[in-house]
Amino acid sequence: MNKLGLIAVASSLALLVQGCALDTFDPKPDDPAYAPALPQEDLTSSVPTGSLFNPYSTNNGLYTDTRAHKVGDLISVYLEESTSASKNANTDLNKSNNISVGSIMVGGRPVTVKGYDTSIGLSNSSDFSGGSDASQSNSLSGQISVSVIRVLANGNLMVRGEKWLMLNNGNEYVRVTGIVRSEDVSSDNTVSSQRIANARIQYGGTGDFASTQERGWLSKFFNSAFNIFF
C-alpha cells in the first residue's frame, strides 16, 4: 500500500472514531448535573426571651402553605407530555412538447431526398409523480420529584431532578430540568410538566433491553455525516 493509501485509511479510521464518539450517550446514576441542591442554612443568633414564639423560625406562619419557595425545597412534577405530528405531500408534474415542420417546397412542389420527404417532427414528454407521508406521536406520563436549585430575582424557581428504576434486565431513568413559576405550584406542592419553562425531559434505559435496540458502531458510521464512501 502506498503512502497515499495509508493516509486515506488513517483518515477514515479517525472519522470513524469521531463519528462513533458523537453518537454515544451513556447516562449514569448520581450524575452531579442532576444532584439535588442542599438547603441554605441561615444561622442566626438565638436570644432567649422566654416566649414560645421564635421570630427566627421559617415555619411559624399561620397562613402559609408548604409550597416550595427556597433552595433545597422539593416539588412533585406530574409528567403530562403528549405530542403528535403528521405531514402529507403529493406532487404530480406533466409536461409535453410537440414540434413539426412541413416539407420544403420548391416551385409549389415538396422536395424529397431519395424518396423521403423533408418534413421534420419532434415530440418530447416528461412525467413526475411523488408523494410523502410522515407521522409521529409521543406520550409520557408519570410523576417525579425535583429540587429547587436556584431562586431567580423574579421569584421563579430553577428545578432539576432524576429518578432511576432498577429492573431485572437494566435500569430506566427520568430526568427533568427547567424553570417553574412559584404561582404555578399548587397548594399540595405539585406542578404539571406543561408549566415548566425551558423544560428538558429525558426518558430512557440502560442494560440488555436498551443495548439490543441500539445500532452497532459500523452501522452508526455508515449512517453518519462522516461517511465519505457514499
N, C-alpha and C positions, 0 to 999 in steps of 0.2 A: 504494500500500500504506500503510495507516495505521500509527500508532506501535506499536499492539499487535501487528500482524503482523510488524513489524521485530524486535521483542523476541523473538517466538516463533522466527523464523528464526535470530537470533543465538544463542539458547539451544540450538537444535537443532544448529547448527554446533559450538558449544562441546562439547556432549555427544559429537558425532561424533569430534572430535579427541581427546577424553579417552578414549573407548572404544577407539579405534584404538591409542592410546599404551599402554593397559594390556595390549593383546594383542600387543605387539611384543617379540620376543626375538631379538637379533642377536648371537650369540656371535662372538668374535674370538680368533685365536691370541695366545699370550703374554699372556693375561689375568693381571694381578697377583694376582687372587684365587686362582689355581691355580699360581702360580710356585713352584718348588722352594725349600726353605729351605736356606740355606748352613750348613755345619757351623760350630759354635762353636770358635774357636781357643783352645786352652789353652796360653798361653805360660808356660813355666817356665824358671827359670834352670838352665842345664846346668853341672854341676860335674864337671870331669874327675877320674875316679877310676882310670883305667887298666883298667877292666873292660869287657868286651864287652856286658854286660847294662846296659840303660838303664832305670832304675826309673821314669822319667817317660814311657816309651812305653806306648801303649794296645794294642799288638799283640804283647806278649810272653807272653801266656798260652798254656801248652802244652795246656790242656784246654778252651779256649774255642773257640766256632764263630764264623761270620761273620754271625750273625743281627743284624738292626738293633736298636739299643738307645739311640741318641742322635740328636739333631737333625742332619739332613742325610743320615742313612743312607737307603738305598733298599730298598723291599720290592716284590716282584713279586706282583701280585694276579691270581688266576685268577677271571675272571668266570663264575660258575655260577648265573645267575639264571633261574628258570623259575616263572611264576605262571599259575594257571588258576582261573577263577571262572565259575559258572553259577547262574542263578536262573530258576525257573519258578513261575508263579502262575496259578490259574484260579478264576474266580468265577462262580457261577450263582445268581441270585435269582429267585424266582417268588412272586407274591402275587396273590390274588383275593378279592373280596368280593361277596356276593350278599345283597340285602335285598329282601323282598317283604311288602307289606301288603295284606290282603284288602279286598274291597269293604265299604263302610259299610252296616251292616244297620240297618234301622228296622222294628220290628214283625215281625222274622223274615224280612224281605224285603230284598234288596240294593237300594241306591239307585243310580239311573242318572242321568246328565246327558246329555240329548239322545241317548239311546240307548246311551251309553257307560257302562260300569261305573266305579266309583270306586276300583278296586284300583290299587296302586302297586308298581312293581318297579324296583329299582336293581341294576346289575351293574358291577363295576369289576375290572380285572385289569392287572397290570404284570409285565413280564419284563425281566430284565437278564442279560446274559452277557458276560463279559470274560475275556481271557487275555493273559498276557505271558510272553515268553521272552527271556532275555538271557544271553550267554556271552562270555567274553573270555579270551584266553591270550597270554602274552608269554614270549619266550625270548631270552637274551643270553649269549653265550659268547665267550671270548677271554682276552687277557692284557694287563695294563698295569702299568707300574712307577710307584710313588708314592714320595714322600719324606716322612720324618718331620719335622713342623714344630714339634712340641712333645712333651715327655715330662712326663706328669702325675705327681702326687705318689705315686700307687699303682703307677707303672710302666707304665701304659697309654700307647699311642703315638697321637697325633693325626697322621693322614696326609692327603695330598692330592696330586693329580696329574692330568695330562691327556695325551691322545695325539691328534695330528692326522694324518690321512692325506690327502695331496694327490692327487686323482684328476683325470681328464680334464675332467669336467663339474662339478667342485665339490670340496668337502672334506667329510670325515667326521671326527667327533671323539668321544672318550670321556672323560668326566670322573668322577673318584671322590674323595670326601672321607668321612671317618669316623674312628672310634676302634678301635684294634686292641689286643688283649691281647698282651703280649710272649710269653706262653706259647703263643699260637695260631700264632705264626710258626714254621714248620718249620725244620729244620736247613739246608735249602737256601735259606733266606730267602724263602719264599713263603707266601702265606696265601690262603684262599678268601674270596670276597666274602660268603659266608654267615656268616663270622666277624667281619665289620665291623659295629660298633655305630653307630647313628645314621647309617647309610650314605646318601649321596646319589650316585646313579649316573645320569649323563646320557649319552644316546647320540643323536646327530642329525647333520644335514648342512647344508651351505650350497651355494649355486650354483644352476645351472639346474634340476637334478632336484628339489632341495628347494623352489625357488620355485614350480614348477608344481603342487606338492601343497598350497600354502597358499591360503586364501581371500582374495579381494580385500577392499579396505578397506570397500566398501559392504556386502558380504555379512557382514563382521565386525560392522558396526554394527547391521544388522537382526537379527542373532542374539545380540546382547548385551543386558545388563540396562538399557542406556541408551536402548533403542528405546522411544519414547513413543507410537508410532503404532499398534502392535498389541499 
